[in-house]
Amino acid sequence: MTTKSEAAKSRTLKYNDGATQFRQRLISSILSHRPLLLRNIRSDDLDAPGLREHEASFLRLLDRMTNGTKIEINATGTQL
């Protein structure tokens, strides 16, 4: 028998290629009611790694439009 956390991990949409198709992946996660994990968001950009301002604004918009959305971003903004 699997636990609730194991079931959530197996349902999680995981992408390691950063911000590629950022908006589409967020929307598909919301529509499918599945958690999303994005890694390596511009992690190779030494000047400005992580999310851009327009991407952060889009996340704030989705947070306001949805009920129960939980968004966690690491300190450098390279993982969501």
C-alpha positions in Angstrom: 0.0 0.0 0.0 1.4 3.4 -1.0 1.3 6.4 1.3 -0.2 9.7 0.3 3.2 11.4 -0.1 4.4 8.5 -2.3 1.3 8.8 -4.5 1.9 12.6 -4.8 5.5 12.1 -5.8 4.6 9.6 -8.5 1.9 12.0 -9.9 4.3 15.0 -10.0 5.2 16.4 -13.4 9.0 16.8 -13.3 11.1 18.7 -15.7 14.9 19.3 -15.5 15.2 21.6 -18.5 14.3 24.9 -16.7 12.0 27.5 -18.1 11.4 25.7 -21.4 7.6 25.9 -22.1 7.2 27.5 -18.7 3.6 28.7 -19.1 2.3 25.6 -20.8 3.7 23.4 -18.1 2.1 25.5 -15.4 -1.3 25.4 -17.1 -1.1 21.7 -17.8 -0.3 21.1 -14.1 -3.3 23.2 -13.0 -5.7 21.6 -15.5 -4.6 18.0 -14.6 -4.6 18.7 -10.8 -1.0 17.4 -10.6 2.0 18.9 -8.8 4.8 20.4 -10.9 8.5 20.4 -10.3 10.7 22.6 -12.5 14.5 22.4 -12.0 17.5 24.2 -13.5 15.6 27.4 -14.4 18.4 29.3 -16.0 20.9 27.7 -13.6 23.7 28.2 -16.1 23.1 32.0 -16.4 25.8 33.4 -14.0 24.5 37.0 -14.3 20.8 36.3 -13.5 19.9 32.7 -12.7 16.3 31.7 -11.9 12.9 33.2 -12.8 12.5 36.4 -14.7 10.1 39.1 -13.5 7.4 38.3 -16.1 7.5 34.6 -15.0 7.1 35.6 -11.4 4.2 37.9 -12.3 2.5 35.0 -14.1 2.9 32.8 -11.0 1.3 35.5 -8.9 -1.6 35.7 -11.4 -2.1 32.0 -11.2 -2.0 32.0 -7.5 -4.7 34.6 -7.3 -6.9 32.9 -9.9 -6.7 29.4 -8.4 -7.8 28.1 -5.0 -5.4 26.1 -2.9 -2.3 26.6 -5.1 0.9 26.2 -3.2 4.0 27.7 -4.9 7.5 27.1 -3.5 10.6 28.7 -5.1 14.1 28.0 -3.8 16.4 30.9 -2.7 18.1 31.3 -6.1 14.8 31.0 -8.1 16.2 28.0 -10.1 13.7 25.5 -8.8 9.9 25.8 -8.6 
